[in-house]
Amino acid sequence: MLFGKGQITQLPEVLARYGKNVLMVYGGGSIKKSGIYDTVHELLNDFTITELSGVEPNPHHTTVQRGADLCKKNKIDVILAVGGGSVIDCSKVVAAAANYKGEAWDLVIHPERIDKVLPIVTILTLAATGSEMNKGAVITNTDSQLKLGTGNWNMIPKTSILDPTYLYTLPAIQTAAGAADIMSHVIEGYFKKTDDAFVQDRFAEGILQTVLKYTPIALENPTDYPARANLMWASSMALNGLLGAGKEGAWSCHPIEHELSAYYDVTHGIGLAILTPRWMRYALNETTVDKFCDYARNVWHMEDNANKFELANEAIDATENFFREIGIPMSLKEVGINDSKFEVMAEKAVRYGGLANSYVPLDKQAVLKILNACR
């Protein structure tokens, strides 16, 4: 992890460890407006660069396949992912598929087939997914409308360059959605059945407090370096495996949100923000109330209340209000989603998401109840 302003100057040295033929992967062109694109090309004038552009916010399997084909055709040595989590996720599966004889999508549904992976270097331009410091990737199959995760230890980026100034030009909604994504990653691991994971839970609460403190500052002043730096580091720490270490069970909101993204291409962090408070209200019961009270006291600094459920609900309300205050729409209707596909989305979330093993086990009817609460 090369963290701080100007770290991109180390890029030639980093890439040279792996070879001179580079596949540069990026999204819709914002890196050209910000100047990062030109900087990369100036620094890599001694390298041969092939480009994979146009990576979607929910990367499509066809784009991954296109990248894998480019790697094979151009004998790529190393992949340079310049962007946010979608670009990095796409790059990871491209890197795995570059040495695979079958279709790239096979490696999403059969991660056990992943073997040799091209080295990946990232330049992060969005604080959200944590993909710059983990082995996971999520890809959308637009033919079957499936959004699934895959992963392999060989897919962890070799080096990630994190310059907080690259977040200065982000649209406000991307900053907000990224904050919600970070919080969701922490919340998914925080609310687990494993008891006495004291260290992990204190780490989690600290990262949540970081996001609550610095997101409004970054929105008010987009060029506030400490705010951008803390959010960028929080993104990496939230999903590098540290917070969830030793905690068993499936995540709760992500499998449901993956269905929203698969069918409606909604921004991942926005979908998570809409779902999370509604899932919390569903999950609150006699067994879970003490954990929600910890969340209230240690994250929101709320004072103890004689009624545990009142305290827990205050924290849930605060979570929803925070998302609303940073500009995230808080209903599915606001992002163009109606109830016409609730049945199929609920069924697929349970089938592919392992929701029977989540913090509060969820079946199809439970998912439907949560989705209806989001309308």
N, C-alpha and C positions, 0 to 999 in steps of 0.2 A: 504494500500500500504506500504509494508516493503521494503524500497529502500536503496541500498548501499551494499558494499562489506561485505560478511559474514552473510547476513540476513537469510540465509538458516538454521542457527542454531535455529531459532525460529519455525521451521517446526513442531516438535513434539507437542509443546504447542498449536499451531494453530489447528492441525488436531485433537488433543484430545478433543477439544470442541464438536466434532461431532460424535466421535466413533472410534473404533479400526479397523474396516474392511475397507480397502482402495483399491480403483481401481486406479492404476497408469497407466496413459495414456501417450504414447510417440510415436515418429515417427520412422524414419529409423535406429536408433541406434547411432546417433551422440552423444547422452548424455552418452553413454558408453565409447566412445573415449575420451570425455572431462573430465570424472570422476564424473560427476553429478549423474549418475545412482548409482554408488557405495556409494557416499555421502548420497543419499536419503535412501538407504537400511541400512547404518550404523546408521543413525539418527532414523530410524523407526524400530529398532530391536524388540520393544515391540508391534508392530502392525502386523496385518495380511494383506499382500499385494497380491492382484491379479493384473495381468498385461494385459493391452490392448496395444499391440505394432503394429508398421507398419502403423500408420495413414498416409495417403497420403497427398502430398502438397495441393491438392484440395480434402478434405476428402470425401470418398465415403459413400453412404447411407448404403451399406452393412457392412462397418466397424462400423458405428454408431449402427446398429442393433446388431452386435456382442457384442459391449460394453454393450448395454442395457440388453442383455441376460445374460452376465456375472454378472451384478449388481443383477439381479433377482435370479440367481442361488446361488450367494455367499453372499447374504444379505448385500450388500455394504452400508456403512454409509456415506462415503464421497469420492469424486473423486479428485485425484491429477493429474493435467495436467502439464506435464513437456515438454515444447517445445515452438513453436511459435504459430501464430494465427490459423493454421490449427488444431493443437492438441487441443487448447483451444476451438475452434468452435465445433469440434467433441465431446469434453467432455461436452459441454453445452447441446447438443441435447441428448447425452447419459444420462445425469443427468435427463432430462425431460422425456425421454422414459422409464427410470427405473421404473416409477410408472404409466405407461400407458399400457393399455391392448392390444392396436393395434400395427401396425407397426410403427417404429420410423419415417419413411418418412412422415407419416400422420401429424406429428408435424411441418414439414417444410412447407407443403402446407396449413396446418390449424393451425397456431400459436395460435389461440383462444382456441384450445383444451389443451394447456399447462396449467398444474395446479401445482401439487406438484413437486418440483425439488430437487434432492439431492444437498447438499452443494458442492461447487467447490472451490478448492484452486489451484492456479497456480504458477509455477516457470517459468519465462519467459526466453527464450534463443534466441529470435530474436526481434529486434525493427522494427515493420512493421504495424501490423493490428490494434493495440489498443484493441484487444479482451479481454485483461486482465482487462479492466476497463469499459466494456459496456455489454449490454444485448443481443447483436446480434450474429448470427452465420450463416455461409454460407456453404451449403452442396451440393454435386454433386450426382445426380442420374445417374449412369452409364448405366442403362437400357434405360431410356428415354432421356439421354443426356440433362438433365436440371440442371442448377446450380442456386439455389435459396436461398434467405436469410429468416431467421426466427428470432424470438426474444421474450423475455418475461422478465419482471422486476425480476422474481425469478431466472433468469439465470445469473445474474451478479455474478462474483466470490466473495466469502466472503473475501478472502485475496489473494493478489498477491505479490509474492516475486520477486523483481527486483534487480538483482546483475549485474551491468554493466560488470564485468569481465567475465560473461558467454557469452559475445558477442565476446571475443577476438579471438576465433578459427573459427569464421564464414568464409566461402569462400567469396572472394571479391564480387562475383556476388550476393550473398544473402544480403550482406550489401547494395549494390547498389539498388537491387530490393526492399529492405525494405524501403530505403529512398524514392524511387519513390512512394511506397504505402502510406507512411506518407503524402507526398506532395499531392497526389491525394485526400486523405481524406479531407485535408484542402481546396484544390481548389474546391472540390465539394460543400462545404458549403460556401465558399467565394463568388463564382459566383451564387448568388441567386437573385430573383426578389425583395426581401424585402429591402426597403430603410432604411437608418439611423440606421443600426445595428452597430453603431460605435465601441462599446466595442468589440463585437465578431470579427469584421474585423481587429482591431488592434491586438487582440490575434492571429488571423490567420496569419497575416503578420509576427509576431514575431516567430511563429513556423516555417514558411517557411524559414525565414532567418537563423534559427538555423540549419535546414537541409542543406541549402546551405553552411553554414560555416563549419559544423563538418563532413559531409560525406567525403569530400576529405581528411581530417585529419585522419579519421578512416581507410580509404583505404590505405593511405601512412604508417600509423603506427597503426596496428590493436590493439595494447595494450595501446593506449592512453586513459586513464581513463576518463578525462573530455569529450572527443569526444563521447565515448560510453555512458557515463551517460546522456549527453544532448540528444543524439539520442533516447535513451531508454525512457526518460521522454517525449520527443516530441511525440513519438508513442502513449503513454497513453493519453496525452492531446489532440491529434488531433481528437480522436474519442470517447471521453467520454460523448458527448452530449453538452459540453459547447459552442463550436464554432458554432454549428448549432441551438442553442436555439433561438426560435422565428422566424426562417427563414423557410419560406414555400417553397414547391416545391420538385420535384424529383431530384435525382442525374442524371448526364449525361453520364459519361464515364463508371462507374461501370456496369450498365446493359449490355453495349456492350461488355465489357471485360469478363463478366461472360459467354457469348456465346463462346468467344475464348477459355476459360478454359474448358468449358463443352465439346467442340468438339476436342480440341487439347491438353488439359492438360498443357497449357503454364503456366509458373510462373506468378501469379497474378500481382505482381508489374511490371514485364517486359511488360505485356500486357497493363497495365495502362500507362506506360511511352511512349509506341508507340502511343497510342490513344490520349493522352492528348493534345499535341501541334496541332494535326490535328483537334481535336474537337475545340480547341481555334480559329483556323483560320476560321473554319466554323461558329463559334458563333459570331465572330467579325462583328459588324454592327453599324449603326448610334445610335441605342438604347444602345448598350453594350459598346461602345468605351470608355466612361468615366471610367467605372469600370476597363477595361483593362489598362487604363492610371494610375489609382490608383495602380494597380498591378505592373506596370513598375516603378513608382516613389517610392513606399513604400517597395517593396520587393527587387527590383533590383537596387534601388538607381539611377535610370536613370534621367537625367536632362530633364526638360520640352522641348517639341518640338512644334513648331508652328503647325505642322501637327499631329493631334491626332492619326491618323491611322499609321503614321510612328513610333510613340512612342510605340503604342500598338504592332505592329508587331516586333519591336526590342525586346520587352519583351517575346513574343512568341518564337522568334528565340533563345533567351537566355535560355529559358526553355528547348527547344529541344537540344541545344548544351550542357547544363549541364548534361542531361541524357546520351548523347553520351560520354561526357568526363569521366563520372564515370563508363563507360564500359558496358552500356546497348545497345543491338542491337536496332536500330531504324527503322526497317521495318519488316513487317510480313513475308516476304520472308526469312529473316535471322533466324527466329524461326520456319521455316518449314510450314508456312501457306500460301496457295494459295487462289484464289478467288472462288473455287468450291462450298463453302458452304456460301458465302456471303449472298445470297438471304434468306436462311433459318435462318441464324444467325440474320440478320437484322429484319426479321419478328418477331422472338421470343424475341429479345431485346425490341421491341416496345410493344409486347403483355404483357410481364411480368415486364418490367422495368418502366412503368408509364412515358415514355419519352415525352408524350404530355404535361406533367406538369414540364418539366425541364427548366433550365434557358432560353435557346432558344428551343422552342418546336421542337421535332424531330419525323419525321415519317419514314417509311421504306426507302424512297428514300434518306432522309437526312443521315440515318445511312449508307446506301450503299455508299454515297459520301464520308463519313468519312473513311469507311473501304478501299475504293479504294485509298484514299490519303495515306493510311498506307502501301500500297503494296511495 
